[in-house]
Amino acid sequence: MALICDTSGIFALYDADDAHHEAIIAVVAAEPGPLFIPVILLAEIDYLLTVRLGIAAAIDFTDAVAQGEFTLVPLTTSDLARCRELMVEYRDLEIGLADATIVAAAERLGMPRLLPLDQRHFRTIKPGTFSHFVILPADARID
């Protein structure tokens, strides 16, 4: 099954010193499907990698995207409308456009499996097209 990745999951994948690095590596290794990234997250990922790990990490990530290691998910106008709905409905969470985009993409693509480290938003939000999100690595059962 495929995963929709959040910035935090991608960052932990690239940061060998991150406390979640090994768990993220294990999840990615166990996944037979592609890793999807909403295109709107690219700048956020690039910024975080550059500031915290250096330009070499950002270049490595850009190369990986360009070589097809990640599948980019475009933001549609319907996704943007859904993002607005989510941002209003869950105003108390202040989910923002980035996390709302992950939810909208997951709903549109029928993909409940996510790769975020910040679980709070994704545990609270009720998806419109399936019962709940599977949040990895938190929900993983990797032997």
LUMMAR-742717 format. One record per residue: residue number from 1; x, y, z of N, C-alpha, C in turn. Coordinates in Angstrom, 2 decimals. Example, Ala and Ser with C-alpha at 12.3 -4.5 7.8 and 13.67 -1.06 7.14 Angstrom:
<atom num="1" n_X="13.19" n_Y="-5.69" n_Z="7.80" ca_X="12.30" ca_Y="-4.50" ca_Z="7.80" c_X="13.20" c_Y="-3.30" c_Z="7.80"/>
<atom num="2" n_X="12.85" n_Y="-2.25" n_Z="7.08" ca_X="13.67" ca_Y="-1.06" ca_Z="7.14" c_X="12.90" c_Y="0.03" c_Z="7.87"/>
% end
This chain:
<atom num="1" n_X="0.83" n_Y="-1.18" n_Z="0.00" ca_X="0.00" ca_Y="0.00" ca_Z="0.00" c_X="0.88" c_Y="1.25" c_Z="0.00"/>
<atom num="2" n_X="0.36" n_Y="2.29" n_Z="-0.54" ca_X="1.09" ca_Y="3.55" ca_Z="-0.64" c_X="0.92" c_Y="4.40" c_Z="0.61"/>
<atom num="3" n_X="1.82" n_Y="5.33" n_Z="0.78" ca_X="1.80" ca_Y="6.26" ca_Z="1.91" c_X="1.78" c_Y="7.70" c_Z="1.41"/>
<atom num="4" n_X="1.05" n_Y="8.55" n_Z="2.10" ca_X="1.15" ca_Y="9.98" ca_Z="1.87" c_X="2.04" c_Y="10.54" c_Z="2.96"/>
<atom num="5" n_X="3.10" n_Y="11.21" n_Z="2.55" ca_X="4.13" ca_Y="11.68" ca_Z="3.49" c_X="3.89" c_Y="13.11" c_Z="3.92"/>
<atom num="6" n_X="4.19" n_Y="13.35" n_Z="5.18" ca_X="4.20" ca_Y="14.68" ca_Z="5.76" c_X="5.65" c_Y="15.16" c_Z="5.83"/>
<atom num="7" n_X="5.84" n_Y="16.44" n_Z="5.97" ca_X="7.19" ca_Y="17.00" ca_Z="6.08" c_X="8.00" c_Y="16.34" c_Z="7.18"/>
<atom num="8" n_X="7.38" n_Y="16.12" n_Z="8.33" ca_X="8.11" ca_Y="15.54" ca_Z="9.46" c_X="8.61" c_Y="14.13" c_Z="9.16"/>
<atom num="9" n_X="7.82" n_Y="13.35" n_Z="8.45" ca_X="8.24" ca_Y="12.01" ca_Z="8.07" c_X="9.41" c_Y="12.02" c_Z="7.11"/>
<atom num="10" n_X="9.36" n_Y="12.92" n_Z="6.14" ca_X="10.46" ca_Y="13.04" ca_Z="5.18" c_X="11.72" c_Y="13.53" c_Z="5.88"/>
<atom num="11" n_X="11.56" n_Y="14.51" n_Z="6.76" ca_X="12.74" ca_Y="15.01" ca_Z="7.49" c_X="13.40" c_Y="13.89" c_Z="8.29"/>
<atom num="12" n_X="12.60" n_Y="13.11" n_Z="9.01" ca_X="13.15" ca_Y="12.01" ca_Z="9.81" c_X="13.82" c_Y="10.95" c_Z="8.92"/>
<atom num="13" n_X="13.32" n_Y="10.78" n_Z="7.72" ca_X="13.93" ca_Y="9.86" ca_Z="6.77" c_X="15.35" c_Y="10.29" c_Z="6.42"/>
<atom num="14" n_X="15.57" n_Y="11.59" n_Z="6.30" ca_X="16.88" ca_Y="12.13" ca_Z="5.91" c_X="17.81" c_Y="12.42" c_Z="7.08"/>
<atom num="15" n_X="17.27" n_Y="12.56" n_Z="8.28" ca_X="18.09" ca_Y="12.92" ca_Z="9.44" c_X="18.42" c_Y="11.69" c_Z="10.26"/>
<atom num="16" n_X="19.62" n_Y="11.17" n_Z="10.09" ca_X="20.04" ca_Y="9.95" ca_Z="10.80" c_X="20.06" c_Y="10.14" c_Z="12.31"/>
<atom num="17" n_X="20.12" n_Y="11.37" n_Z="12.79" ca_X="20.12" ca_Y="11.64" ca_Z="14.23" c_X="18.72" c_Y="11.82" c_Z="14.81"/>
<atom num="18" n_X="17.72" n_Y="11.85" n_Z="13.96" ca_X="16.34" ca_Y="12.02" ca_Z="14.44" c_X="15.92" c_Y="10.78" c_Z="15.23"/>
<atom num="19" n_X="15.23" n_Y="10.99" n_Z="16.33" ca_X="14.79" ca_Y="9.89" ca_Z="17.19" c_X="13.89" c_Y="8.89" c_Z="16.45"/>
<atom num="20" n_X="13.23" n_Y="9.34" n_Z="15.38" ca_X="12.30" ca_Y="8.49" ca_Z="14.64" c_X="12.90" c_Y="7.92" c_Z="13.35"/>
<atom num="21" n_X="14.16" n_Y="8.23" n_Z="13.09" ca_X="14.79" ca_Y="7.84" ca_Z="11.83" c_X="14.68" c_Y="6.34" c_Z="11.55"/>
<atom num="22" n_X="15.07" n_Y="5.52" n_Z="12.50" ca_X="15.05" ca_Y="4.06" ca_Z="12.28" c_X="13.63" c_Y="3.55" c_Z="12.05"/>
<atom num="23" n_X="12.67" n_Y="4.08" n_Z="12.79" ca_X="11.27" ca_Y="3.65" ca_Z="12.61" c_X="10.76" c_Y="4.05" c_Z="11.23"/>
<atom num="24" n_X="11.12" n_Y="5.24" n_Z="10.78" ca_X="10.70" ca_Y="5.70" ca_Z="9.45" c_X="11.35" c_Y="4.82" c_Z="8.38"/>
<atom num="25" n_X="12.63" n_Y="4.54" n_Z="8.52" ca_X="13.34" ca_Y="3.66" ca_Z="7.58" c_X="12.64" c_Y="2.30" c_Z="7.51"/>
<atom num="26" n_X="12.28" n_Y="1.75" n_Z="8.66" ca_X="11.62" ca_Y="0.44" ca_Z="8.70" c_X="10.27" c_Y="0.47" c_Z="8.00"/>
<atom num="27" n_X="9.50" n_Y="1.53" n_Z="8.22" ca_X="8.19" ca_Y="1.65" ca_Z="7.56" c_X="8.37" c_Y="1.75" c_Z="6.05"/>
<atom num="28" n_X="9.27" n_Y="2.60" n_Z="5.61" ca_X="9.50" ca_Y="2.78" ca_Z="4.18" c_X="9.99" c_Y="1.48" c_Z="3.54"/>
<atom num="29" n_X="10.87" n_Y="0.77" n_Z="4.22" ca_X="11.38" ca_Y="-0.51" ca_Z="3.69" c_X="10.27" c_Y="-1.55" c_Z="3.60"/>
<atom num="30" n_X="9.32" n_Y="-1.50" n_Z="4.51" ca_X="8.23" ca_Y="-2.48" ca_Z="4.54" c_X="7.10" c_Y="-2.14" c_Z="3.57"/>
<atom num="31" n_X="7.09" n_Y="-0.95" n_Z="3.04" ca_X="6.02" ca_Y="-0.50" ca_Z="2.16" c_X="6.27" c_Y="-0.93" c_Z="0.72"/>
<atom num="32" n_X="5.36" n_Y="-1.69" n_Z="0.13" ca_X="5.55" ca_Y="-2.06" ca_Z="-1.27" c_X="5.15" c_Y="-0.96" c_Z="-2.24"/>
<atom num="33" n_X="4.36" n_Y="-0.01" n_Z="-1.78" ca_X="3.84" ca_Y="1.01" ca_Z="-2.68" c_X="4.66" c_Y="2.29" c_Z="-2.68"/>
<atom num="34" n_X="4.24" n_Y="3.22" n_Z="-3.53" ca_X="4.97" ca_Y="4.48" ca_Z="-3.65" c_X="4.76" c_Y="5.39" c_Z="-2.43"/>
<atom num="35" n_X="5.67" n_Y="6.33" n_Z="-2.31" ca_X="5.58" ca_Y="7.37" ca_Z="-1.29" c_X="5.10" c_Y="8.65" c_Z="-1.98"/>
<atom num="36" n_X="3.94" n_Y="9.12" n_Z="-1.58" ca_X="3.34" ca_Y="10.30" ca_Z="-2.19" c_X="3.64" c_Y="11.53" c_Z="-1.34"/>
<atom num="37" n_X="3.93" n_Y="12.64" n_Z="-2.00" ca_X="4.13" ca_Y="13.92" ca_Z="-1.32" c_X="3.27" c_Y="14.96" c_Z="-2.02"/>
<atom num="38" n_X="2.34" n_Y="15.59" n_Z="-1.29" ca_X="1.62" ca_Y="16.71" ca_Z="-1.89" c_X="2.62" c_Y="17.79" c_Z="-2.32"/>
<atom num="39" n_X="2.49" n_Y="18.25" n_Z="-3.53" ca_X="3.47" ca_Y="19.17" ca_Z="-4.11" c_X="3.63" c_Y="20.43" c_Z="-3.27"/>
<atom num="40" n_X="2.59" n_Y="20.82" n_Z="-2.57" ca_X="2.66" ca_Y="22.02" ca_Z="-1.75" c_X="3.69" c_Y="21.89" c_Z="-0.62"/>
<atom num="41" n_X="4.07" n_Y="20.67" n_Z="-0.26" ca_X="5.02" ca_Y="20.47" ca_Z="0.83" c_X="6.48" c_Y="20.60" c_Z="0.40"/>
<atom num="42" n_X="6.75" n_Y="20.64" n_Z="-0.88" ca_X="8.14" ca_Y="20.64" ca_Z="-1.35" c_X="8.97" c_Y="21.79" c_Z="-0.78"/>
<atom num="43" n_X="8.44" n_Y="22.99" n_Z="-0.79" ca_X="9.20" ca_Y="24.13" ca_Z="-0.27" c_X="9.44" c_Y="24.00" c_Z="1.23"/>
<atom num="44" n_X="8.45" n_Y="23.50" n_Z="1.95" ca_X="8.60" ca_Y="23.31" ca_Z="3.40" c_X="9.68" c_Y="22.27" c_Z="3.70"/>
<atom num="45" n_X="9.66" n_Y="21.17" n_Z="2.95" ca_X="10.67" ca_Y="20.11" ca_Z="3.13" c_X="12.06" c_Y="20.64" c_Z="2.78"/>
<atom num="46" n_X="12.16" n_Y="21.33" n_Z="1.65" ca_X="13.44" ca_Y="21.90" ca_Z="1.23" c_X="13.99" c_Y="22.85" c_Z="2.29"/>
<atom num="47" n_X="13.15" n_Y="23.71" n_Z="2.80" ca_X="13.58" ca_Y="24.68" ca_Z="3.82" c_X="14.09" c_Y="23.97" c_Z="5.06"/>
<atom num="48" n_X="13.32" n_Y="23.02" n_Z="5.55" ca_X="13.70" ca_Y="22.31" ca_Z="6.77" c_X="15.01" c_Y="21.54" c_Z="6.58"/>
<atom num="49" n_X="15.12" n_Y="20.84" n_Z="5.47" ca_X="16.36" ca_Y="20.10" ca_Z="5.20" c_X="17.56" c_Y="21.04" c_Z="5.10"/>
<atom num="50" n_X="17.39" n_Y="22.14" n_Z="4.39" ca_X="18.50" ca_Y="23.09" ca_Z="4.21" c_X="18.93" c_Y="23.71" c_Z="5.53"/>
<atom num="51" n_X="17.97" n_Y="24.18" n_Z="6.31" ca_X="18.28" ca_Y="24.87" ca_Z="7.56" c_X="18.86" c_Y="23.93" c_Z="8.61"/>
<atom num="52" n_X="18.30" n_Y="22.73" n_Z="8.69" ca_X="18.72" ca_Y="21.83" ca_Z="9.78" c_X="19.82" c_Y="20.84" c_Z="9.39"/>
<atom num="53" n_X="19.84" n_Y="20.43" n_Z="8.12" ca_X="20.81" ca_Y="19.41" ca_Z="7.72" c_X="21.81" c_Y="19.90" c_Z="6.68"/>
<atom num="54" n_X="21.53" n_Y="21.03" n_Z="6.06" ca_X="22.44" ca_Y="21.59" ca_Z="5.07" c_X="21.95" c_Y="21.39" c_Z="3.64"/>
<atom num="55" n_X="22.56" n_Y="22.14" n_Z="2.76" ca_X="22.16" ca_Y="22.13" ca_Z="1.35" c_X="22.33" c_Y="20.76" c_Z="0.71"/>
<atom num="56" n_X="23.31" n_Y="19.98" n_Z="1.14" ca_X="23.51" ca_Y="18.65" ca_Z="0.56" c_X="22.28" c_Y="17.77" c_Z="0.76"/>
<atom num="57" n_X="21.66" n_Y="17.85" n_Z="1.92" ca_X="20.45" ca_Y="17.06" ca_Z="2.18" c_X="19.30" c_Y="17.52" c_Z="1.29"/>
<atom num="58" n_X="19.19" n_Y="18.83" n_Z="1.10" ca_X="18.14" ca_Y="19.36" ca_Z="0.23" c_X="18.36" c_Y="18.92" c_Z="-1.21"/>
<atom num="59" n_X="19.61" n_Y="18.91" n_Z="-1.64" ca_X="19.93" ca_Y="18.46" ca_Z="-3.00" c_X="19.63" c_Y="16.97" c_Z="-3.14"/>
<atom num="60" n_X="19.99" n_Y="16.18" n_Z="-2.14" ca_X="19.69" ca_Y="14.74" ca_Z="-2.18" c_X="18.18" c_Y="14.50" c_Z="-2.30"/>
<atom num="61" n_X="17.40" n_Y="15.26" n_Z="-1.53" ca_X="15.95" ca_Y="15.13" ca_Z="-1.59" c_X="15.43" c_Y="15.52" c_Z="-2.98"/>
<atom num="62" n_X="15.92" n_Y="16.64" n_Z="-3.51" ca_X="15.51" ca_Y="17.09" ca_Z="-4.84" c_X="15.84" c_Y="16.04" c_Z="-5.89"/>
<atom num="63" n_X="17.02" n_Y="15.45" n_Z="-5.79" ca_X="17.41" ca_Y="14.37" ca_Z="-6.71" c_X="16.45" c_Y="13.19" c_Z="-6.59"/>
<atom num="64" n_X="16.10" n_Y="12.81" n_Z="-5.36" ca_X="15.20" ca_Y="11.68" ca_Z="-5.14" c_X="13.83" c_Y="11.93" c_Z="-5.76"/>
<atom num="65" n_X="13.34" n_Y="13.15" n_Z="-5.62" ca_X="12.05" ca_Y="13.50" ca_Z="-6.22" c_X="12.16" c_Y="13.45" c_Z="-7.74"/>
<atom num="66" n_X="13.21" n_Y="14.05" n_Z="-8.28" ca_X="13.41" ca_Y="14.09" ca_Z="-9.73" c_X="13.58" c_Y="12.70" c_Z="-10.33"/>
<atom num="67" n_X="14.14" n_Y="11.76" n_Z="-9.54" ca_X="14.36" ca_Y="10.40" ca_Z="-10.02" c_X="13.15" c_Y="9.49" c_Z="-9.78"/>
<atom num="68" n_X="12.07" n_Y="10.05" n_Z="-9.26" ca_X="10.84" ca_Y="9.27" ca_Z="-9.09" c_X="10.75" c_Y="8.46" c_Z="-7.82"/>
<atom num="69" n_X="11.63" n_Y="8.71" n_Z="-6.85" ca_X="11.54" ca_Y="7.98" ca_Z="-5.59" c_X="10.31" c_Y="8.38" c_Z="-4.78"/>
<atom num="70" n_X="9.78" n_Y="9.55" n_Z="-5.08" ca_X="8.54" ca_Y="10.04" ca_Z="-4.49" c_X="7.60" c_Y="10.40" c_Z="-5.63"/>
<atom num="71" n_X="6.32" n_Y="10.23" n_Z="-5.40" ca_X="5.31" ca_Y="10.62" ca_Z="-6.38" c_X="4.66" c_Y="11.90" c_Z="-5.90"/>
<atom num="72" n_X="4.71" n_Y="12.93" n_Z="-6.73" ca_X="4.14" ca_Y="14.21" ca_Z="-6.34" c_X="2.63" c_Y="14.22" c_Z="-6.58"/>
<atom num="73" n_X="1.91" n_Y="14.76" n_Z="-5.62" ca_X="0.45" ca_Y="14.87" ca_Z="-5.72" c_X="0.12" c_Y="16.34" c_Z="-5.95"/>
<atom num="74" n_X="-0.45" n_Y="16.67" n_Z="-7.11" ca_X="-0.81" ca_Y="18.07" ca_Z="-7.36" c_X="-1.99" c_Y="18.49" c_Z="-6.49"/>
<atom num="75" n_X="-2.08" n_Y="19.77" n_Z="-6.23" ca_X="-3.19" ca_Y="20.34" ca_Z="-5.48" c_X="-4.24" c_Y="20.79" c_Z="-6.48"/>
<atom num="76" n_X="-5.44" n_Y="20.22" n_Z="-6.40" ca_X="-6.52" ca_Y="20.61" ca_Z="-7.30" c_X="-7.36" c_Y="21.71" c_Z="-6.64"/>
<atom num="77" n_X="-8.19" n_Y="22.35" n_Z="-7.44" ca_X="-9.08" ca_Y="23.36" ca_Z="-6.86" c_X="-10.06" c_Y="22.73" c_Z="-5.89"/>
<atom num="78" n_X="-10.48" n_Y="21.50" n_Z="-6.17" ca_X="-11.35" ca_Y="20.79" ca_Z="-5.22" c_X="-10.61" c_Y="20.49" c_Z="-3.92"/>
<atom num="79" n_X="-9.34" n_Y="20.12" n_Z="-4.03" ca_X="-8.53" ca_Y="19.90" ca_Z="-2.83" c_X="-8.44" c_Y="21.18" c_Z="-2.00"/>
<atom num="80" n_X="-8.22" n_Y="22.29" n_Z="-2.69" ca_X="-8.09" ca_Y="23.56" ca_Z="-1.98" c_X="-9.40" c_Y="23.93" c_Z="-1.27"/>
<atom num="81" n_X="-10.52" n_Y="23.67" n_Z="-1.92" ca_X="-11.81" ca_Y="23.91" ca_Z="-1.28" c_X="-11.97" c_Y="23.01" c_Z="-0.05"/>
<atom num="82" n_X="-11.56" n_Y="21.76" n_Z="-0.17" ca_X="-11.62" ca_Y="20.84" ca_Z="0.97" c_X="-10.67" c_Y="21.30" c_Z="2.08"/>
<atom num="83" n_X="-9.51" n_Y="21.79" n_Z="1.72" ca_X="-8.57" ca_Y="22.32" ca_Z="2.71" c_X="-9.21" c_Y="23.44" c_Z="3.51"/>
<atom num="84" n_X="-9.89" n_Y="24.32" n_Z="2.82" ca_X="-10.56" ca_Y="25.42" ca_Z="3.51" c_X="-11.61" c_Y="24.89" c_Z="4.47"/>
<atom num="85" n_X="-12.40" n_Y="23.92" n_Z="4.01" ca_X="-13.41" ca_Y="23.31" ca_Z="4.89" c_X="-12.76" c_Y="22.75" c_Z="6.16"/>
<atom num="86" n_X="-11.67" n_Y="22.04" n_Z="5.98" ca_X="-10.97" ca_Y="21.44" ca_Z="7.12" c_X="-10.40" c_Y="22.50" c_Z="8.06"/>
<atom num="87" n_X="-9.82" n_Y="23.53" n_Z="7.48" ca_X="-9.24" ca_Y="24.60" ca_Z="8.29" c_X="-10.30" c_Y="25.32" c_Z="9.12"/>
<atom num="88" n_X="-11.50" n_Y="25.47" n_Z="8.55" ca_X="-12.61" ca_Y="26.10" ca_Z="9.28" c_X="-13.17" c_Y="25.13" c_Z="10.32"/>
<atom num="89" n_X="-13.44" n_Y="23.89" n_Z="9.90" ca_X="-14.03" ca_Y="22.90" ca_Z="10.81" c_X="-13.13" c_Y="22.62" c_Z="12.01"/>
<atom num="90" n_X="-11.84" n_Y="22.55" n_Z="11.77" ca_X="-10.89" ca_Y="22.23" ca_Z="12.83" c_X="-10.07" c_Y="23.47" c_Z="13.21"/>
<atom num="91" n_X="-10.72" n_Y="24.60" n_Z="13.21" ca_X="-10.07" ca_Y="25.88" ca_Z="13.52" c_X="-9.28" c_Y="25.82" c_Z="14.83"/>
<atom num="92" n_X="-9.83" n_Y="25.13" n_Z="15.83" ca_X="-9.17" ca_Y="25.04" ca_Z="17.14" c_X="-7.79" c_Y="24.37" c_Z="17.04"/>
<atom num="93" n_X="-7.62" n_Y="23.49" n_Z="16.07" ca_X="-6.34" ca_Y="22.80" ca_Z="15.89" c_X="-5.31" c_Y="23.63" c_Z="15.13"/>
<atom num="94" n_X="-5.79" n_Y="24.66" n_Z="14.43" ca_X="-4.91" ca_Y="25.46" ca_Z="13.58" c_X="-4.08" c_Y="24.57" c_Z="12.65"/>
<atom num="95" n_X="-4.78" n_Y="23.70" n_Z="11.91" ca_X="-4.06" ca_Y="22.71" ca_Z="11.12" c_X="-3.24" c_Y="23.31" c_Z="9.98"/>
<atom num="96" n_X="-3.67" n_Y="24.40" n_Z="9.43" ca_X="-2.91" ca_Y="25.02" ca_Z="8.36" c_X="-3.06" c_Y="24.29" c_Z="7.03"/>
<atom num="97" n_X="-2.61" n_Y="24.95" n_Z="6.00" ca_X="-2.77" ca_Y="24.43" ca_Z="4.64" c_X="-1.98" c_Y="23.15" c_Z="4.39"/>
<atom num="98" n_X="-0.79" n_Y="23.04" n_Z="4.94" ca_X="0.04" ca_Y="21.85" ca_Z="4.68" c_X="-0.65" c_Y="20.57" c_Z="5.15"/>
<atom num="99" n_X="-1.06" n_Y="20.53" n_Z="6.41" ca_X="-1.73" ca_Y="19.32" ca_Z="6.92" c_X="-3.09" c_Y="19.12" c_Z="6.28"/>
<atom num="100" n_X="-3.80" n_Y="20.20" n_Z="6.01" ca_X="-5.10" ca_Y="20.08" ca_Z="5.35" c_X="-4.93" c_Y="19.48" c_Z="3.95"/>
<atom num="101" n_X="-3.84" n_Y="19.83" n_Z="3.29" ca_X="-3.56" ca_Y="19.28" ca_Z="1.96" c_X="-3.33" c_Y="17.77" c_Z="2.02"/>
<atom num="102" n_X="-2.65" n_Y="17.32" n_Z="3.05" ca_X="-2.43" ca_Y="15.88" ca_Z="3.23" c_X="-3.76" c_Y="15.16" c_Z="3.37"/>
<atom num="103" n_X="-4.66" n_Y="15.73" n_Z="4.17" ca_X="-5.98" ca_Y="15.13" ca_Z="4.36" c_X="-6.76" c_Y="15.12" c_Z="3.05"/>
<atom num="104" n_X="-6.79" n_Y="16.26" n_Z="2.36" ca_X="-7.54" ca_Y="16.35" ca_Z="1.10" c_X="-7.00" c_Y="15.38" c_Z="0.06"/>
<atom num="105" n_X="-5.68" n_Y="15.27" n_Z="-0.05" ca_X="-5.08" ca_Y="14.33" ca_Z="-1.00" c_X="-5.40" c_Y="12.89" c_Z="-0.62"/>
<atom num="106" n_X="-5.31" n_Y="12.58" n_Z="0.66" ca_X="-5.62" ca_Y="11.22" ca_Z="1.12" c_X="-7.06" c_Y="10.86" c_Z="0.80"/>
<atom num="107" n_X="-7.97" n_Y="11.79" n_Z="1.03" ca_X="-9.38" ca_Y="11.53" ca_Z="0.73" c_X="-9.59" c_Y="11.34" c_Z="-0.76"/>
<atom num="108" n_X="-9.04" n_Y="12.22" n_Z="-1.57" ca_X="-9.24" ca_Y="12.15" ca_Z="-3.03" c_X="-8.66" c_Y="10.87" c_Z="-3.61"/>
<atom num="109" n_X="-7.50" n_Y="10.46" n_Z="-3.11" ca_X="-6.82" ca_Y="9.28" ca_Z="-3.64" c_X="-7.26" c_Y="7.98" c_Z="-2.96"/>
<atom num="110" n_X="-8.08" n_Y="8.09" n_Z="-1.90" ca_X="-8.51" ca_Y="6.90" ca_Z="-1.17" c_X="-7.36" c_Y="6.22" c_Z="-0.45"/>
<atom num="111" n_X="-6.47" n_Y="7.02" n_Z="0.12" ca_X="-5.26" ca_Y="6.49" ca_Z="0.75" c_X="-5.22" c_Y="6.89" c_Z="2.22"/>
<atom num="112" n_X="-5.62" n_Y="6.02" n_Z="3.12" ca_X="-5.67" ca_Y="6.38" ca_Z="4.54" c_X="-4.33" c_Y="6.28" c_Z="5.27"/>
<atom num="113" n_X="-3.30" n_Y="5.77" n_Z="4.61" ca_X="-2.01" ca_Y="5.54" ca_Z="5.29" c_X="-1.11" c_Y="6.77" c_Z="5.14"/>
<atom num="114" n_X="-0.73" n_Y="7.33" n_Z="6.29" ca_X="0.06" ca_Y="8.56" ca_Z="6.32" c_X="1.40" c_Y="8.33" c_Z="7.02"/>
<atom num="115" n_X="2.38" n_Y="9.17" n_Z="6.68" ca_X="3.70" ca_Y="9.10" ca_Z="7.30" c_X="4.04" c_Y="10.45" c_Z="7.94"/>
<atom num="116" n_X="3.34" n_Y="10.79" n_Z="9.04" ca_X="3.68" ca_Y="12.00" ca_Z="9.80" c_X="4.23" c_Y="11.63" c_Z="11.17"/>
<atom num="117" n_X="4.97" n_Y="12.52" n_Z="11.77" ca_X="5.36" ca_Y="12.31" ca_Z="13.16" c_X="4.40" c_Y="13.03" c_Z="14.10"/>
<atom num="118" n_X="3.81" n_Y="14.12" n_Z="13.64" ca_X="2.83" ca_Y="14.86" ca_Z="14.42" c_X="1.48" c_Y="14.18" c_Z="14.24"/>
<atom num="119" n_X="1.08" n_Y="13.43" n_Z="15.25" ca_X="-0.16" ca_Y="12.64" ca_Z="15.15" c_X="-1.41" c_Y="13.41" c_Z="15.53"/>
<atom num="120" n_X="-1.27" n_Y="14.47" n_Z="16.30" ca_X="-2.43" ca_Y="15.14" ca_Z="16.90" c_X="-3.49" c_Y="15.51" c_Z="15.86"/>
<atom num="121" n_X="-3.11" n_Y="16.17" n_Z="14.80" ca_X="-4.09" ca_Y="16.58" ca_Z="13.80" c_X="-4.74" c_Y="15.38" c_Z="13.13"/>
<atom num="122" n_X="-3.93" n_Y="14.42" n_Z="12.76" ca_X="-4.44" ca_Y="13.30" ca_Z="11.98" c_X="-5.23" c_Y="12.30" c_Z="12.81"/>
<atom num="123" n_X="-5.06" n_Y="12.30" n_Z="14.12" ca_X="-5.88" ca_Y="11.47" ca_Z="15.00" c_X="-7.24" c_Y="12.12" c_Z="15.24"/>
<atom num="124" n_X="-7.28" n_Y="13.44" n_Z="15.17" ca_X="-8.51" ca_Y="14.18" ca_Z="15.46" c_X="-9.40" c_Y="14.32" c_Z="14.23"/>
<atom num="125" n_X="-8.81" n_Y="14.59" n_Z="13.09" ca_X="-9.58" ca_Y="14.83" ca_Z="11.86" c_X="-10.26" c_Y="13.54" c_Z="11.41"/>
<atom num="126" n_X="-11.54" n_Y="13.65" n_Z="11.11" ca_X="-12.30" ca_Y="12.51" ca_Z="10.58" c_X="-12.33" c_Y="12.62" c_Z="9.06"/>
<atom num="127" n_X="-11.67" n_Y="11.69" n_Z="8.37" ca_X="-11.67" ca_Y="11.74" ca_Z="6.90" c_X="-13.07" c_Y="11.56" c_Z="6.34"/>
<atom num="128" n_X="-13.29" n_Y="12.17" n_Z="5.19" ca_X="-14.60" ca_Y="12.08" ca_Z="4.56" c_X="-14.83" c_Y="10.81" c_Z="3.76"/>
<atom num="129" n_X="-13.78" n_Y="10.08" n_Z="3.40" ca_X="-13.95" ca_Y="8.94" ca_Z="2.50" c_X="-13.57" c_Y="7.59" c_Z="3.10"/>
<atom num="130" n_X="-13.09" n_Y="7.57" n_Z="4.33" ca_X="-12.80" ca_Y="6.32" ca_Z="5.04" c_X="-12.90" c_Y="6.60" c_Z="6.52"/>
<atom num="131" n_X="-12.83" n_Y="5.55" n_Z="7.34" ca_X="-13.15" ca_Y="5.71" ca_Z="8.76" c_X="-12.09" c_Y="6.45" c_Z="9.58"/>
<atom num="132" n_X="-10.81" n_Y="6.25" n_Z="9.26" ca_X="-9.74" ca_Y="6.87" ca_Z="10.03" c_X="-8.42" c_Y="6.75" c_Z="9.26"/>
<atom num="133" n_X="-7.44" n_Y="7.49" n_Z="9.72" ca_X="-6.11" ca_Y="7.38" ca_Z="9.14" c_X="-5.31" c_Y="6.30" c_Z="9.85"/>
<atom num="134" n_X="-4.43" n_Y="5.67" n_Z="9.11" ca_X="-3.41" ca_Y="4.79" ca_Z="9.68" c_X="-2.14" c_Y="5.63" c_Z="9.71"/>
<atom num="135" n_X="-1.66" n_Y="5.91" n_Z="10.90" ca_X="-0.54" ca_Y="6.82" ca_Z="11.07" c_X="0.73" c_Y="6.03" c_Z="11.36"/>
<atom num="136" n_X="1.65" n_Y="6.11" n_Z="10.41" ca_X="2.89" ca_Y="5.37" ca_Z="10.53" c_X="4.04" c_Y="6.33" c_Z="10.82"/>
<atom num="137" n_X="4.99" n_Y="5.94" n_Z="11.61" ca_X="5.23" ca_Y="4.61" ca_Z="12.15" c_X="4.44" c_Y="4.27" c_Z="13.42"/>
<atom num="138" n_X="3.69" n_Y="5.20" n_Z="13.97" ca_X="3.01" ca_Y="4.96" ca_Z="15.26" c_X="2.13" c_Y="3.72" c_Z="15.25"/>
<atom num="139" n_X="1.41" n_Y="3.47" n_Z="14.15" ca_X="0.50" ca_Y="2.33" ca_Z="14.08" c_X="1.14" c_Y="1.09" c_Z="13.46"/>
<atom num="140" n_X="2.44" n_Y="1.14" n_Z="13.22" ca_X="3.13" ca_Y="0.05" ca_Z="12.52" c_X="3.31" c_Y="-1.17" c_Z="13.41"/>
<atom num="141" n_X="3.26" n_Y="-2.30" n_Z="12.75" ca_X="3.59" ca_Y="-3.58" ca_Z="13.38" c_X="4.67" c_Y="-4.21" c_Z="12.51"/>
<atom num="142" n_X="5.89" n_Y="-3.74" n_Z="12.71" ca_X="7.01" ca_Y="-4.22" ca_Z="11.89" c_X="7.84" c_Y="-5.18" c_Z="12.72"/>
<atom num="143" n_X="8.04" n_Y="-6.37" n_Z="12.18" ca_X="8.81" ca_Y="-7.40" ca_Z="12.89" c_X="10.28" c_Y="-7.29" c_Z="12.57"/>
% end
